[in-house]
Structures are given as structure tokens and as C-alpha cells.
Amino acid sequence: MDAPSANRAFRAADWAAGLSIAGLLLPEAVAYSGIAGLPPQSGVIALLVGLFIYGLLGTSRFAIISATSSSAAVLLAATSSAAQGDLAMRLALGAGIVVLAGVFFLIAAAARLGAVSNLIAKPVLRGFALGLALTIVVKQMPKVVDVQPAHGDFLRLAWELIARLGQWNFAGLAMAAIGVAVLQGLGHWRATRAVPAALLVIATGIALDLAGVCQQWGIGAVGPIDFRLEAPSLPALSREMWLRMGELAFAMALILYAESYGSIRTFALRHGDHVSANRDLLALGAANLASGLFQGMPVGAGFSATSANEAAGAQTRAAGLIAGGVVLLAAIALLPWIAHTPEPLLAAIVMHAVGHTLNPGSLRPYFSWRRDRLVALVAFVAVLLLGVLDGLLTAIGVSLLLLLQGMSRARVSWLGRLGESHDFVDIARHPEARVPTGMLIARPETPLFFGNVEAVFATIRLQLRQAHGLDHVVLSLEESADLDGTSIEALCDFAAYVRQHGAQLILARVKDTVRDLLAQVRSDDLPPSAYAAWSVDDAVQQSDQRAAAAAAAAAADTVRPALP
């Protein structure tokens, strides 16, 4: 295919994808507004801003930037307690959080902090997503069964729904169940790619409401959607409130970027695409800042929307721009019709959207690997018990504490030569390995830092005191890419301790950054010759040469003839 034909094919594929996903994104935007407890236009504004800005500034050809279920739930949790039921205050607080989240993204982009999402471990995200999906499903149930709960937290809401079972509107429950089943079934039918399943479900619901069927069944509709773009402005908040919102906005930015870059990276790796983390930070920052100024919701790259864009055949970011144009036209012309959407069907769209994360099997690998099980379970349980925001922050805190606990352990391996090779291995795992005579070879199994360095050297000192006839101590620093001030002082003290016990300290596997650092320290107990060895084998050979030279010098002194 020649270049013009290929370009035409790309444009046609992007048009098809953009038209297809627009029918999915608009109902989801209205639904996610309900999750956040905001008017429907907040989700529509966020969708438009995200599609246009990321389409111009982003790097992923598949990413769809819009409101997400997780950020909507976090926004609700962050604004509920402070607003105390005042919708105007909730709108102002929500806009403030979104604006500040955008500012944090822009600062991170300027500082080139593309790896900031690594602060949230994958097990935390998996446990959080599972707990969040369950929370969202339960919080959609009052709309489905037409029950007005007195409590909003997960446990009390679930108990209240069970206690008021006799007051449920089972017609609404049946409509939601049928809606989820239809969405699930049509999602696997390729013929519906041209017309999204969500749009078909919404159209059917609108027809039922206009025909008066929903009123007969006691099922309410979404209601009027007032969509209008006003001049961008900052919310009128006090200085103290801005500071309080800043803490919540930082957590929001972490969640958005972890979720967004997870989606972006997944599809980039699948198709061999190149993406720029720092440029995506810039795009997300600009999108959230603009959304907040226009009173919209926080935006990020949700997995479900991005997956739908890939499945629809998008080839470039133009698909997102096309979808934005279609959504804008639909918002102008179709929102009065969308106002007739039955609440249970809108809840069904939300439940279907979070359904892919409502899978306990996502935690199974951590149990099989016997790694990070506690972190994943803490994230899941904390979201249910403490709420979305506090639960996530608790899980992040626990994961960091467990990381520090693991790094703080004084794990030291004692090495020996494996056969006649140049390999030195842990003698506890390889009993056949032999330790050279007069030598102790230690390897800390974690990077040295202020939290573990004293314990590590205390362990080596104990071994040094128990050994006899040592001439050399070899310390392998292969796990330490850098040393902090506490570690440098501890290393210098340990070198002095070794010298006082009549032995020499030789460092092996020293990284270039540590070599440069030790050259600046200029310790008499750590001259350049002490860290000249590149490998443990080099260090052993260096010690052998020193021992041989010392023995030769001693022999020469013994046989030297007396002077006449």
C-alpha cells in the first residue's frame, strides 16, 4: 500500500473509532458524575476537555482521557465531609481539588518525575481497584432499587440495603440486571462495534421512559442536564481550605497518574509504541487544570475507555479528537434526550464499566508467589472499612512501611569460591564453596541506607570477632548504587574497626557513583586502593598479592645477613 492510501486508511480507521467510542463515552460521563455526586454536566465537561487536550499534547494513540470511576469515587469521598451537604460548596471544593491536581501534574512534568506512579505498588492498586469496584457497585444499588439510604459508607450502606429489602423496587433491579446482561453480551459481539452497546441500552431506556413505562414501574430518570460552558475561573475558597484541598489533590494526582500510566504503558507495550511519561504528565496536568477551571471532574486514562478505543481500531490520537467533536455535537443536541435515561440503566453502565476490576482472581498471583499478600488485602479491606481516600492512603502507607521493614533487615551473605571458578556464592546455599584462608567475604543483601547500615555492620563485626587469623575482609557493595551520609560514616567507622583488628578492608563491586563519593571522602582507612577491585575475585586476588608481598618482605628480613 502506497503512502497516500495508508494515510487514507488511517484516517478512515480513526473516524470509525472516534464515532464508535463517542457513543460509549457520553453515557459514561453522565454516569461517573453520579458517582462523584456532581451534576451530569461536570462529567461531560471533563470528557470534552480530556479528549481535546490529550489529543493535542499526549503521546499514546489509544489513551482516552476522561472522568474515571476511581477518581470520581475519590472526589466524592474528599468533598463529602467538608461540604456537609452543600452542593455549591462541593462543586467549589471539587473544582479546587481538580485544579490543584493539574498543578501537581505540571510541576511533576517540569521536574521530569515520570516515575512518580511507582510510589503506588501494583498490589496496592489491585487491592484498591477490587475494593473500589465493590464499593461502587454497592453505592449504585440505591439508585437501582429506589431506596434513599441514611449512610454513605460501605458497611452501613450494605447493611441498610439488606435491612430495607422489603422497600426495594424490584422492577428497577430487573431493569439494571437486564442492562448489565445486555452490555456484557453485546460487548462480545463484533457487530456492535459500529454502534456501542451502551448507546443501544440508553436509547432503549429513553424509549421506555418516553412511553411512560418507567413511570408505571416507579422508575425515575436522570432529569434535566444543564450543559453550558462559562468563563473559566478559580473557585472561591479560603486559604485554609486551599491548603486542605492541596493534601487531597496530591493523593488524587497519584491515583490518576498510576491508573493512567498503567493503561498507557499496557497498550504501548502491546503494540510496540513509544510513549513519553513526562509529556503525558504535561498533558494530564493541562487537562485537569482546564477541567477544574470549567467546573469539571478529574480526568485520567481509564482502562475500559482506552481498551474500547483500541478495539474500535484507532490508529492515531486523531480518534480521540474525533470522539471529542462528536461528543460536543451530542452534548448540544442530545442531552435533553439523555435526561430521560432511567436511573437503573445508568447504574448498569457504571457496574459494567467497573466489572472488569471486580475480579478476586486478580489477587491470586500474590498468594501463589507468596509476595505482597498482606499489602493487597490491606488495600482491599481498607477501602471497604475506611472509605476510598483514607483506604488508599492507608494501603500506600502500609506498603511503604513494609518496604522499609524489609530493607531495614540486616541480611548479610557470607561468600566462598565455587570450585576453581571465578564465582563467589553464598556458602549457606552452596556448602561446597570454599572461603579463602585468612579471609572473610561479606555481601549485604539490601542497599545500605540510614535504616539498616548500623545493623549490617554490627552483624559483620560479630562474625569478625568470632573468626581467628583474619588478614583481609572483603565487602561486596553490589546492592548499593549510592550511599547516604549515615552509610558513609558507618563505612568509615567499620574500616577503622577492621584496621584496629589487624586486618585490611577491601571493597568489591563498587559502583562508579560510590567510587566518586569515596574519592571525595578521602578517609585514611579507605584509600583508593581499598576500592580498586571491580569484582570479588579481583578483591581476593588483590589480597593474595598483598599477603604474598608481606610474606616475601618478612622472609627477606629473616635471611638478611648481619652487617660487618
C-alpha positions as CSV (number, residue, x, y, z in Angstrom):
1,M,0.0,0.0,0.0
2,D,1.5,3.4,-1.0
3,A,1.7,6.3,1.5
4,P,-1.4,8.2,0.4
5,S,-3.5,5.0,0.6
6,A,-2.1,4.2,4.0
7,N,-2.9,7.7,5.2
8,R,-6.4,7.4,4.0
9,A,-6.8,4.1,5.7
10,F,-5.5,5.6,9.0
11,R,-7.9,8.5,8.7
12,A,-10.8,6.1,8.0
13,A,-9.9,3.9,10.9
14,D,-9.7,6.9,13.3
15,W,-13.1,8.2,12.1
16,A,-14.7,4.8,12.7
17,A,-13.1,4.5,16.2
18,G,-13.9,8.1,17.2
19,L,-17.6,7.7,16.1
20,S,-17.8,4.4,17.9
21,I,-16.4,5.3,21.3
22,A,-18.3,8.7,21.4
23,G,-21.5,6.7,21.9
24,L,-19.9,4.9,24.9
25,L,-18.1,7.9,26.5
26,L,-21.1,10.3,26.8
27,P,-23.3,8.0,28.8
28,E,-20.3,7.0,31.0
29,A,-19.5,10.7,31.6
30,V,-23.0,11.2,32.9
31,A,-22.8,8.1,35.0
32,Y,-19.5,9.0,36.6
33,S,-20.9,12.4,37.5
34,G,-23.4,10.4,39.6
35,I,-20.6,8.5,41.3
36,A,-18.9,11.8,42.3
37,G,-22.2,13.2,43.4
38,L,-22.0,16.1,40.9
39,P,-24.3,17.4,38.2
40,P,-24.1,15.5,34.9
41,Q,-22.5,18.4,33.1
42,S,-19.4,18.1,35.3
43,G,-18.6,14.7,33.7
44,V,-19.4,16.0,30.2
45,I,-17.1,19.0,30.6
46,A,-14.3,16.7,31.9
47,L,-14.8,14.4,28.9
48,L,-14.5,17.2,26.3
49,V,-11.5,18.8,28.0
50,G,-9.7,15.5,28.3
51,L,-10.3,14.3,24.8
52,F,-9.2,17.6,23.1
53,I,-6.2,18.4,25.3
54,Y,-4.7,14.9,25.4
55,G,-5.4,14.5,21.7
56,L,-3.2,17.5,21.1
57,L,-0.5,17.0,23.8
58,G,-0.4,13.3,24.7
59,T,1.7,10.5,23.3
60,S,-0.5,7.4,23.4
61,R,-2.6,6.7,20.3
62,F,-5.1,4.7,22.3
63,A,-5.5,6.6,25.6
64,I,-8.9,8.1,26.2
65,I,-8.7,10.9,28.9
66,S,-12.0,11.3,30.7
67,A,-13.5,11.0,34.1
68,T,-12.8,7.6,35.6
69,S,-14.8,5.6,38.2
70,S,-11.9,5.6,40.7
71,S,-11.2,9.3,40.5
72,A,-15.0,10.0,40.8
73,A,-15.2,7.9,43.9
74,V,-12.2,9.6,45.5
75,L,-13.6,13.0,44.6
76,L,-16.9,12.1,46.4
77,A,-15.0,10.9,49.5
78,A,-12.8,14.0,49.5
79,T,-15.6,16.6,49.3
80,S,-18.4,14.9,51.2
81,S,-17.2,15.6,54.8
82,A,-16.0,19.2,54.1
83,A,-19.1,20.3,52.1
84,Q,-21.6,19.0,54.7
85,G,-24.4,18.5,52.1
86,D,-23.9,21.9,50.4
87,L,-23.9,21.2,46.6
88,A,-22.4,24.7,45.8
89,M,-19.6,24.1,48.3
90,R,-19.0,20.6,46.9
91,L,-18.7,22.0,43.4
92,A,-16.2,24.6,44.6
93,L,-14.2,22.0,46.6
94,G,-14.2,19.5,43.7
95,A,-13.0,22.2,41.3
96,G,-10.3,23.2,43.7
97,I,-9.0,19.6,44.0
98,V,-9.0,19.2,40.2
99,V,-7.2,22.4,39.6
100,L,-4.5,21.6,42.2
101,A,-4.2,18.1,40.9
102,G,-3.5,19.7,37.5
103,V,-0.9,22.0,39.0
104,F,0.8,19.0,40.7
105,F,1.0,17.2,37.3
106,L,2.5,20.3,35.7
107,I,5.1,20.6,38.4
108,A,6.0,16.9,38.1
109,A,6.3,17.3,34.3
110,A,8.6,20.3,34.8
111,A,10.7,18.3,37.2
112,R,10.6,15.3,34.9
113,L,9.1,13.0,37.5
114,G,7.7,10.5,35.1
115,A,8.2,7.6,37.5
116,V,6.0,9.2,40.3
117,S,3.4,6.5,39.9
118,N,5.9,4.0,41.2
119,L,5.0,5.3,44.7
120,I,1.9,3.2,44.5
121,A,2.8,-0.5,44.3
122,K,0.9,-2.8,41.9
123,P,-0.6,-5.0,44.7
124,V,-1.9,-1.8,46.3
125,L,-3.6,-0.8,43.0
126,R,-5.0,-4.3,42.5
127,G,-6.5,-4.5,46.0
128,F,-7.7,-0.9,45.8
129,A,-9.3,-1.5,42.5
130,L,-11.1,-4.6,43.8
131,G,-12.4,-2.8,46.9
132,L,-13.3,0.3,44.9
133,A,-15.3,-1.7,42.3
134,L,-17.2,-3.5,45.0
135,T,-17.9,-0.1,46.7
136,I,-19.1,1.5,43.5
137,V,-21.4,-1.4,42.8
138,V,-23.0,-1.2,46.3
139,K,-23.3,2.6,46.1
140,Q,-25.2,2.3,42.8
141,M,-27.8,0.0,44.4
142,P,-29.9,2.8,46.0
143,K,-30.5,4.2,42.5
144,V,-31.4,0.8,41.2
145,V,-33.9,-0.2,43.9
146,D,-35.1,3.3,44.7
147,V,-34.0,3.4,48.3
148,Q,-32.8,6.6,50.0
149,P,-30.0,5.5,52.4
150,A,-29.1,7.3,55.6
151,H,-25.5,6.3,55.4
152,G,-22.9,6.5,52.7
153,D,-20.0,4.3,53.9
154,F,-19.8,0.8,52.5
155,L,-20.6,-1.4,55.5
156,R,-23.5,0.6,56.9
157,L,-24.9,1.2,53.4
158,A,-24.8,-2.5,52.6
159,W,-26.4,-3.4,55.9
160,E,-29.1,-0.7,55.4
161,L,-29.9,-2.1,51.9
162,I,-30.3,-5.6,53.3
163,A,-32.5,-4.3,56.2
164,R,-34.8,-2.4,53.8
165,L,-35.2,-5.3,51.4
166,G,-39.0,-5.1,51.6
167,Q,-38.9,-1.5,50.2
168,W,-36.9,-2.3,47.1
169,N,-38.3,-1.5,43.7
170,F,-37.7,-4.9,42.0
171,A,-38.7,-3.5,38.6
172,G,-35.6,-1.2,38.8
173,L,-33.5,-4.2,39.9
174,A,-34.7,-6.2,37.0
175,M,-34.0,-3.4,34.6
176,A,-30.4,-3.0,35.9
177,A,-29.8,-6.7,35.7
178,I,-31.0,-6.9,32.2
179,G,-29.0,-3.9,31.3
180,V,-25.8,-5.4,32.6
181,A,-26.5,-8.7,30.8
182,V,-27.2,-6.9,27.5
183,L,-24.0,-4.8,27.9
184,Q,-22.0,-7.9,28.6
185,G,-23.5,-9.9,25.8
186,L,-23.2,-7.1,23.2
187,G,-19.7,-6.4,24.3
188,H,-18.6,-9.7,22.8
189,W,-20.5,-9.2,19.5
190,R,-18.3,-7.6,16.9
191,A,-21.3,-6.2,15.0
192,T,-21.9,-3.7,17.8
193,R,-18.6,-2.0,17.4
194,A,-20.1,0.5,15.0
195,V,-22.9,1.3,17.5
196,P,-21.7,0.9,21.1
197,A,-23.8,-1.3,23.4
198,A,-24.1,1.5,26.0
199,L,-25.8,3.7,23.4
200,L,-28.2,1.0,22.4
201,V,-29.1,0.4,26.1
202,I,-29.5,4.1,26.7
203,A,-31.7,4.5,23.6
204,T,-34.0,1.6,24.7
205,G,-34.3,3.2,28.2
206,I,-35.1,6.6,26.8
207,A,-37.8,5.0,24.6
208,L,-39.3,3.2,27.7
209,D,-39.3,6.4,29.7
210,L,-40.9,8.5,26.9
211,A,-43.6,5.8,26.5
212,G,-44.5,6.1,30.2
213,V,-43.4,2.6,31.1
214,C,-40.8,3.7,33.6
215,Q,-43.4,5.9,35.4
216,Q,-45.7,2.9,35.7
217,W,-42.9,0.9,37.3
218,G,-41.9,3.7,39.6
219,I,-38.5,4.1,38.0
220,G,-37.0,7.6,37.9
221,A,-35.0,9.2,35.2
222,V,-31.7,11.2,35.3
223,G,-33.5,14.5,34.9
224,P,-32.6,17.8,33.1
225,I,-28.9,18.2,32.2
226,D,-27.9,21.9,32.2
227,F,-24.8,22.0,29.9
228,R,-23.2,25.3,29.3
229,L,-19.6,26.5,29.2
230,E,-19.0,29.5,31.4
231,A,-15.8,31.6,31.7
232,P,-13.0,29.7,33.4
233,S,-12.5,30.7,37.0
234,L,-10.9,29.6,40.2
235,P,-13.3,28.5,43.0
236,A,-13.8,31.0,45.8
237,L,-12.1,29.1,48.7
238,S,-10.3,30.4,51.8
239,R,-6.6,29.9,52.2
240,E,-7.1,27.2,54.8
241,M,-9.4,25.4,52.5
242,W,-6.9,25.6,49.6
243,L,-4.3,24.1,51.9
244,R,-6.6,21.3,53.0
245,M,-7.6,20.6,49.3
246,G,-3.9,20.5,48.4
247,E,-3.4,17.4,50.5
248,L,-6.3,15.7,48.9
249,A,-5.3,16.9,45.4
250,F,-1.8,15.3,45.8
251,A,-3.5,11.9,46.6
252,M,-5.8,12.5,43.6
253,A,-2.9,13.1,41.3
254,L,-1.1,10.0,42.4
255,I,-4.2,7.9,41.8
256,L,-4.9,9.4,38.4
257,Y,-1.3,9.0,37.2
258,A,-1.0,5.5,38.5
259,E,-4.2,4.5,36.7
260,S,-3.5,6.5,33.6
261,Y,0.1,5.4,33.0
262,G,-0.8,1.9,33.8
263,S,-3.3,1.9,30.9
264,I,-1.0,3.9,28.6
265,R,2.0,1.6,29.3
266,T,0.0,-1.6,28.9
267,F,-1.3,-0.7,25.4
268,A,2.1,0.8,24.3
269,L,3.9,-2.4,25.2
270,R,1.2,-4.5,23.5
271,H,1.7,-2.6,20.2
272,G,5.4,-1.7,20.5
273,D,4.6,2.1,20.7
274,H,6.9,4.7,22.2
275,V,5.3,6.9,24.9
276,S,6.8,9.7,27.0
277,A,5.9,9.7,30.7
278,N,6.9,13.3,31.2
279,R,4.9,14.5,28.2
280,D,1.9,12.6,29.4
281,L,2.3,14.3,32.8
282,L,2.1,17.6,31.0
283,A,-1.0,16.6,29.0
284,L,-2.7,15.3,32.2
285,G,-1.8,18.4,34.0
286,A,-3.2,20.7,31.3
287,A,-6.4,18.6,31.0
288,N,-7.1,18.6,34.8
289,L,-6.3,22.2,35.2
290,A,-8.7,23.2,32.4
291,S,-11.3,20.8,33.7
292,G,-11.2,22.3,37.1
293,L,-11.3,25.9,35.8
294,F,-14.5,24.9,33.9
295,Q,-16.0,23.1,37.0
296,G,-15.4,19.7,35.6
297,M,-14.3,16.4,37.1
298,P,-10.7,15.0,37.4
299,V,-9.6,13.1,34.3
300,G,-7.3,10.3,33.5
301,A,-6.8,7.4,31.1
302,G,-9.3,4.7,32.3
303,F,-8.6,1.2,31.2
304,S,-12.1,0.4,29.9
305,A,-12.3,3.5,27.6
306,T,-8.8,3.1,26.4
307,S,-9.5,-0.6,25.7
308,A,-12.6,0.3,23.8
309,N,-10.7,2.8,21.6
310,E,-8.1,0.1,20.8
311,A,-10.9,-2.4,20.0
312,A,-12.6,0.1,17.7
313,G,-9.4,0.2,15.6
314,A,-7.9,3.6,16.5
315,Q,-4.6,4.3,14.7
316,T,-3.6,7.7,15.9
317,R,-4.6,10.3,18.6
318,A,-7.0,11.7,16.0
319,A,-9.6,9.2,17.1
320,G,-9.8,10.9,20.5
321,L,-10.2,14.3,18.8
322,I,-12.9,13.0,16.5
323,A,-14.7,11.5,19.5
324,G,-14.4,14.9,21.2
325,G,-16.1,16.6,18.3
326,V,-18.9,14.0,18.2
327,V,-19.4,14.3,22.0
328,L,-19.6,18.1,21.7
329,L,-22.3,17.9,19.0
330,A,-24.2,15.3,21.0
331,A,-23.9,17.4,24.1
332,I,-25.5,20.3,22.3
333,A,-28.2,18.2,20.6
334,L,-28.9,15.1,22.6
335,L,-28.6,16.0,26.3
336,P,-32.3,16.7,26.6
337,W,-32.9,13.2,25.4
338,I,-30.3,11.7,27.7
339,A,-32.2,13.3,30.6
340,H,-34.9,10.6,30.0
341,T,-32.4,7.8,30.8
342,P,-33.7,5.6,33.6
343,E,-31.5,5.7,36.7
344,P,-31.2,1.8,36.9
345,L,-29.8,1.7,33.3
346,L,-27.3,4.4,34.1
347,A,-26.2,2.4,37.2
348,A,-25.9,-0.7,34.9
349,I,-23.5,1.2,32.7
350,V,-21.4,2.1,35.8
351,M,-21.5,-1.5,37.1
352,H,-20.5,-2.9,33.7
353,A,-17.7,-0.3,33.4
354,V,-16.1,-1.4,36.7
355,G,-17.0,-5.1,36.2
356,H,-13.5,-6.0,34.7
357,T,-11.9,-5.0,38.0
358,L,-14.5,-6.8,40.2
359,N,-12.4,-10.0,40.0
360,P,-10.9,-11.5,43.1
361,G,-8.7,-13.6,40.8
362,S,-6.6,-10.5,40.2
363,L,-5.1,-11.1,43.7
364,R,-4.4,-14.7,43.1
365,P,-0.8,-14.3,41.8
366,Y,0.3,-12.7,45.0
367,F,-0.8,-15.6,47.0
368,S,0.8,-18.1,44.6
369,W,4.1,-16.2,44.7
370,R,3.8,-15.6,48.5
371,R,4.6,-12.0,47.9
372,D,2.7,-8.8,48.9
373,R,-0.4,-10.7,50.0
374,L,-0.8,-8.5,53.1
375,V,-0.4,-5.3,51.1
376,A,-3.1,-6.3,48.6
377,L,-5.5,-7.5,51.3
378,V,-4.9,-4.3,53.4
379,A,-5.7,-2.2,50.3
380,F,-8.9,-4.1,49.7
381,V,-10.2,-4.2,53.3
382,A,-9.1,-0.6,54.0
383,V,-11.2,0.8,51.1
384,L,-14.3,-1.1,52.5
385,L,-13.7,-0.1,56.1
386,L,-12.2,3.4,55.9
387,G,-13.5,4.7,52.6
388,V,-12.0,5.3,49.2
389,L,-9.5,8.0,50.0
390,D,-8.4,7.0,53.5
391,G,-8.3,3.4,52.5
392,L,-5.9,4.1,49.6
393,L,-3.6,6.3,51.7
394,T,-3.6,3.6,54.4
395,A,-2.6,1.0,51.9
396,I,0.1,3.2,50.4
397,G,1.5,3.8,54.0
398,V,1.4,0.1,54.8
399,S,3.2,-0.8,51.6
400,L,6.0,1.8,52.2
401,L,6.3,0.6,55.9
402,L,6.7,-3.0,54.8
403,L,9.3,-1.9,52.2
404,L,11.3,-0.1,54.8
405,Q,10.9,-3.0,57.2
406,G,12.3,-5.4,54.6
407,M,15.2,-3.0,53.7
408,S,16.0,-2.5,57.3
409,R,16.7,-6.1,58.0
410,A,20.4,-6.9,58.4
411,R,20.6,-9.6,55.8
412,V,24.3,-10.5,55.0
413,S,25.6,-13.4,52.9
414,W,29.0,-14.9,53.5
415,L,30.7,-15.8,50.2
416,G,33.1,-18.6,49.1
417,R,34.7,-19.6,45.9
418,L,32.7,-22.2,43.8
419,G,35.2,-24.8,42.7
420,E,38.1,-23.5,40.7
421,S,35.9,-20.8,39.0
422,H,35.9,-17.1,39.5
423,D,32.4,-17.2,41.0
424,F,31.8,-16.4,44.7
425,V,28.5,-17.6,46.1
426,D,26.6,-17.8,49.4
427,I,28.1,-20.6,51.4
428,A,24.8,-21.2,53.2
429,R,23.2,-22.2,49.9
430,H,26.3,-23.7,48.4
431,P,28.1,-25.7,51.2
432,E,30.7,-26.9,48.6
433,A,32.0,-23.4,48.2
434,R,35.3,-22.7,50.0
435,V,36.3,-19.5,51.8
436,P,40.0,-18.5,51.1
437,T,42.3,-18.8,54.1
438,G,42.6,-15.8,56.3
439,M,39.7,-14.0,54.6
440,L,36.1,-13.0,55.4
441,I,33.9,-12.1,52.4
442,A,30.6,-10.4,53.3
443,R,27.8,-9.2,50.9
444,P,24.8,-7.1,52.3
445,E,21.7,-8.3,50.5
446,T,19.9,-4.9,50.6
447,P,21.1,-1.5,49.6
448,L,22.9,0.3,52.5
449,F,21.0,3.3,53.9
450,F,20.5,5.0,57.2
451,G,17.8,2.5,58.2
452,N,19.9,-0.7,58.0
453,V,23.6,0.2,57.8
454,E,24.4,0.1,61.6
455,A,22.7,-3.3,61.9
456,V,24.5,-4.6,58.8
457,F,27.9,-3.7,60.1
458,A,27.1,-4.9,63.6
459,T,26.4,-8.3,62.0
460,I,29.7,-8.3,60.2
461,R,31.6,-7.2,63.3
462,L,30.2,-10.1,65.2
463,Q,31.4,-12.5,62.6
464,L,34.8,-10.8,62.5
465,R,35.2,-11.2,66.3
466,Q,34.3,-14.9,66.1
467,A,36.8,-15.6,63.3
468,H,40.6,-16.0,64.0
469,G,43.6,-15.3,61.9
470,L,41.9,-12.9,59.5
471,D,44.2,-10.8,57.3
472,H,41.6,-9.4,54.9
473,V,37.9,-8.5,55.0
474,V,36.2,-8.2,51.6
475,L,32.9,-6.3,51.5
476,S,30.8,-6.5,48.3
477,L,28.7,-3.4,47.7
478,E,26.9,-4.7,44.6
479,E,23.5,-3.9,46.0
480,S,24.3,-0.3,46.8
481,A,24.1,2.1,43.9
482,D,24.7,5.1,46.2
483,L,25.4,5.8,49.8
484,D,23.8,8.4,52.1
485,G,25.7,10.4,54.8
486,T,24.9,7.9,57.5
487,S,26.1,5.0,55.4
488,I,29.4,6.8,54.6
489,E,30.1,7.5,58.2
490,A,29.3,3.9,59.2
491,L,31.6,2.6,56.4
492,C,34.5,4.7,57.5
493,D,34.0,3.6,61.1
494,F,33.9,0.0,60.0
495,A,37.1,0.4,58.0
496,A,38.8,1.8,61.1
497,Y,37.5,-1.1,63.2
498,V,38.9,-3.7,60.7
499,R,42.3,-1.9,60.8
500,Q,42.3,-1.9,64.6
501,H,41.8,-5.7,64.5
502,G,44.9,-6.2,62.3
503,A,43.1,-6.8,59.0
504,Q,42.7,-4.9,55.8
505,L,39.3,-3.9,54.3
506,I,38.8,-4.3,50.5
507,L,35.6,-3.2,48.8
508,A,34.3,-5.1,45.8
509,R,31.6,-4.5,43.1
510,V,31.7,-0.7,43.9
511,K,29.5,1.4,41.6
512,D,31.0,4.4,39.9
513,T,28.9,6.8,41.9
514,V,30.1,5.3,45.1
515,R,33.7,5.4,43.9
516,D,33.4,9.1,43.1
517,L,31.9,9.6,46.5
518,L,34.6,7.8,48.4
519,A,37.2,9.8,46.5
520,Q,35.6,12.9,47.9
521,V,35.5,11.5,51.5
522,R,39.3,10.9,51.5
523,S,39.4,8.6,54.5
524,D,42.8,7.3,55.6
525,D,41.2,3.9,56.2
526,L,39.6,3.9,52.7
527,P,42.4,4.8,50.3
528,P,41.8,4.4,46.5
529,S,43.5,1.0,46.6
530,A,40.8,-0.2,49.0
531,Y,38.1,0.1,46.4
532,A,40.1,-0.6,43.2
533,A,38.7,-4.1,42.8
534,W,35.8,-4.4,40.3
535,S,34.8,-7.9,41.4
536,V,35.0,-10.2,44.4
537,D,37.5,-12.3,42.5
538,D,39.6,-9.2,41.9
539,A,39.5,-8.3,45.6
540,V,40.6,-11.9,46.5
541,Q,43.5,-11.8,44.1
542,Q,44.5,-8.3,45.4
543,S,44.5,-9.6,49.0
544,D,46.6,-12.7,47.9
545,Q,49.1,-10.4,46.2
546,R,49.3,-8.2,49.3
547,A,49.7,-11.3,51.5
548,A,52.4,-12.7,49.2
549,A,54.3,-9.3,49.2
550,A,54.1,-9.2,53.0
551,A,55.4,-12.7,53.3
552,A,58.3,-12.0,50.9
553,A,59.2,-8.9,52.9
554,A,59.2,-10.9,56.1
555,A,61.3,-13.6,54.6
556,A,63.8,-11.1,53.3
557,D,64.1,-9.5,56.7
558,T,64.8,-13.0,58.2
559,V,67.6,-14.0,55.8
560,R,69.3,-10.6,55.5
561,P,73.0,-11.0,56.6
562,A,74.3,-9.1,59.5
563,L,76.4,-6.0,58.7
564,P,80.2,-6.4,59.4
